[in-house]
Amino acid sequence: MAQRAEVLAAIDAYAMGSADLADHLILSLAQGEGSTTLLTFDRRWLKHPGCEVP
């Protein structure tokens, strides 16, 4: 798997966080590609560093 590190990081974050696994996976994969910000309307997810309102 090309993005094994990102997937494992998402699983670890999910185990400790309050968001869904899919949310953590999207953020981890985006960060792996160099993104610094994830745009979301999810109020719970907006509390996470790296997420903001579009």
C-alpha positions in Angstrom: 0.0 0.0 0.0 1.5 3.3 -1.1 0.0 5.3 1.8 0.5 2.8 4.6 1.9 5.4 7.0 -1.0 7.7 6.5 -3.6 4.9 7.0 -1.9 3.8 10.2 -1.8 7.4 11.5 -5.5 7.8 10.7 -6.3 4.6 12.6 -4.2 5.8 15.6 -5.9 9.2 15.6 -9.3 7.5 15.3 -8.6 5.4 18.4 -7.9 8.6 20.4 -10.2 11.1 18.7 -13.8 12.0 18.4 -14.3 12.0 14.7 -15.1 9.1 12.3 -12.4 7.0 10.8 -13.2 8.3 7.4 -12.6 11.9 8.6 -9.2 10.9 10.1 -8.3 9.1 6.9 -9.2 12.1 4.7 -7.1 14.4 6.8 -4.2 12.0 7.1 -4.1 11.4 3.3 -4.4 15.1 2.5 -1.5 15.9 4.9 0.5 13.2 3.3 0.1 15.0 0.0 1.2 18.3 1.5 -2.1 19.9 2.4 -2.0 22.0 5.6 -5.7 22.7 5.9 -8.9 20.6 5.5 -12.1 22.5 4.9 -15.2 21.2 6.6 -18.6 22.1 7.9 -18.5 19.5 10.6 -18.6 21.4 13.9 -16.9 18.7 15.9 -14.2 18.3 13.4 -13.5 22.0 13.3 -12.0 21.7 16.8 -9.3 19.5 15.3 -6.0 21.3 14.3 -5.7 21.7 10.6 -9.4 22.0 9.9 -11.4 25.2 9.2 -14.6 26.5 7.7 -14.5 27.0 3.9 
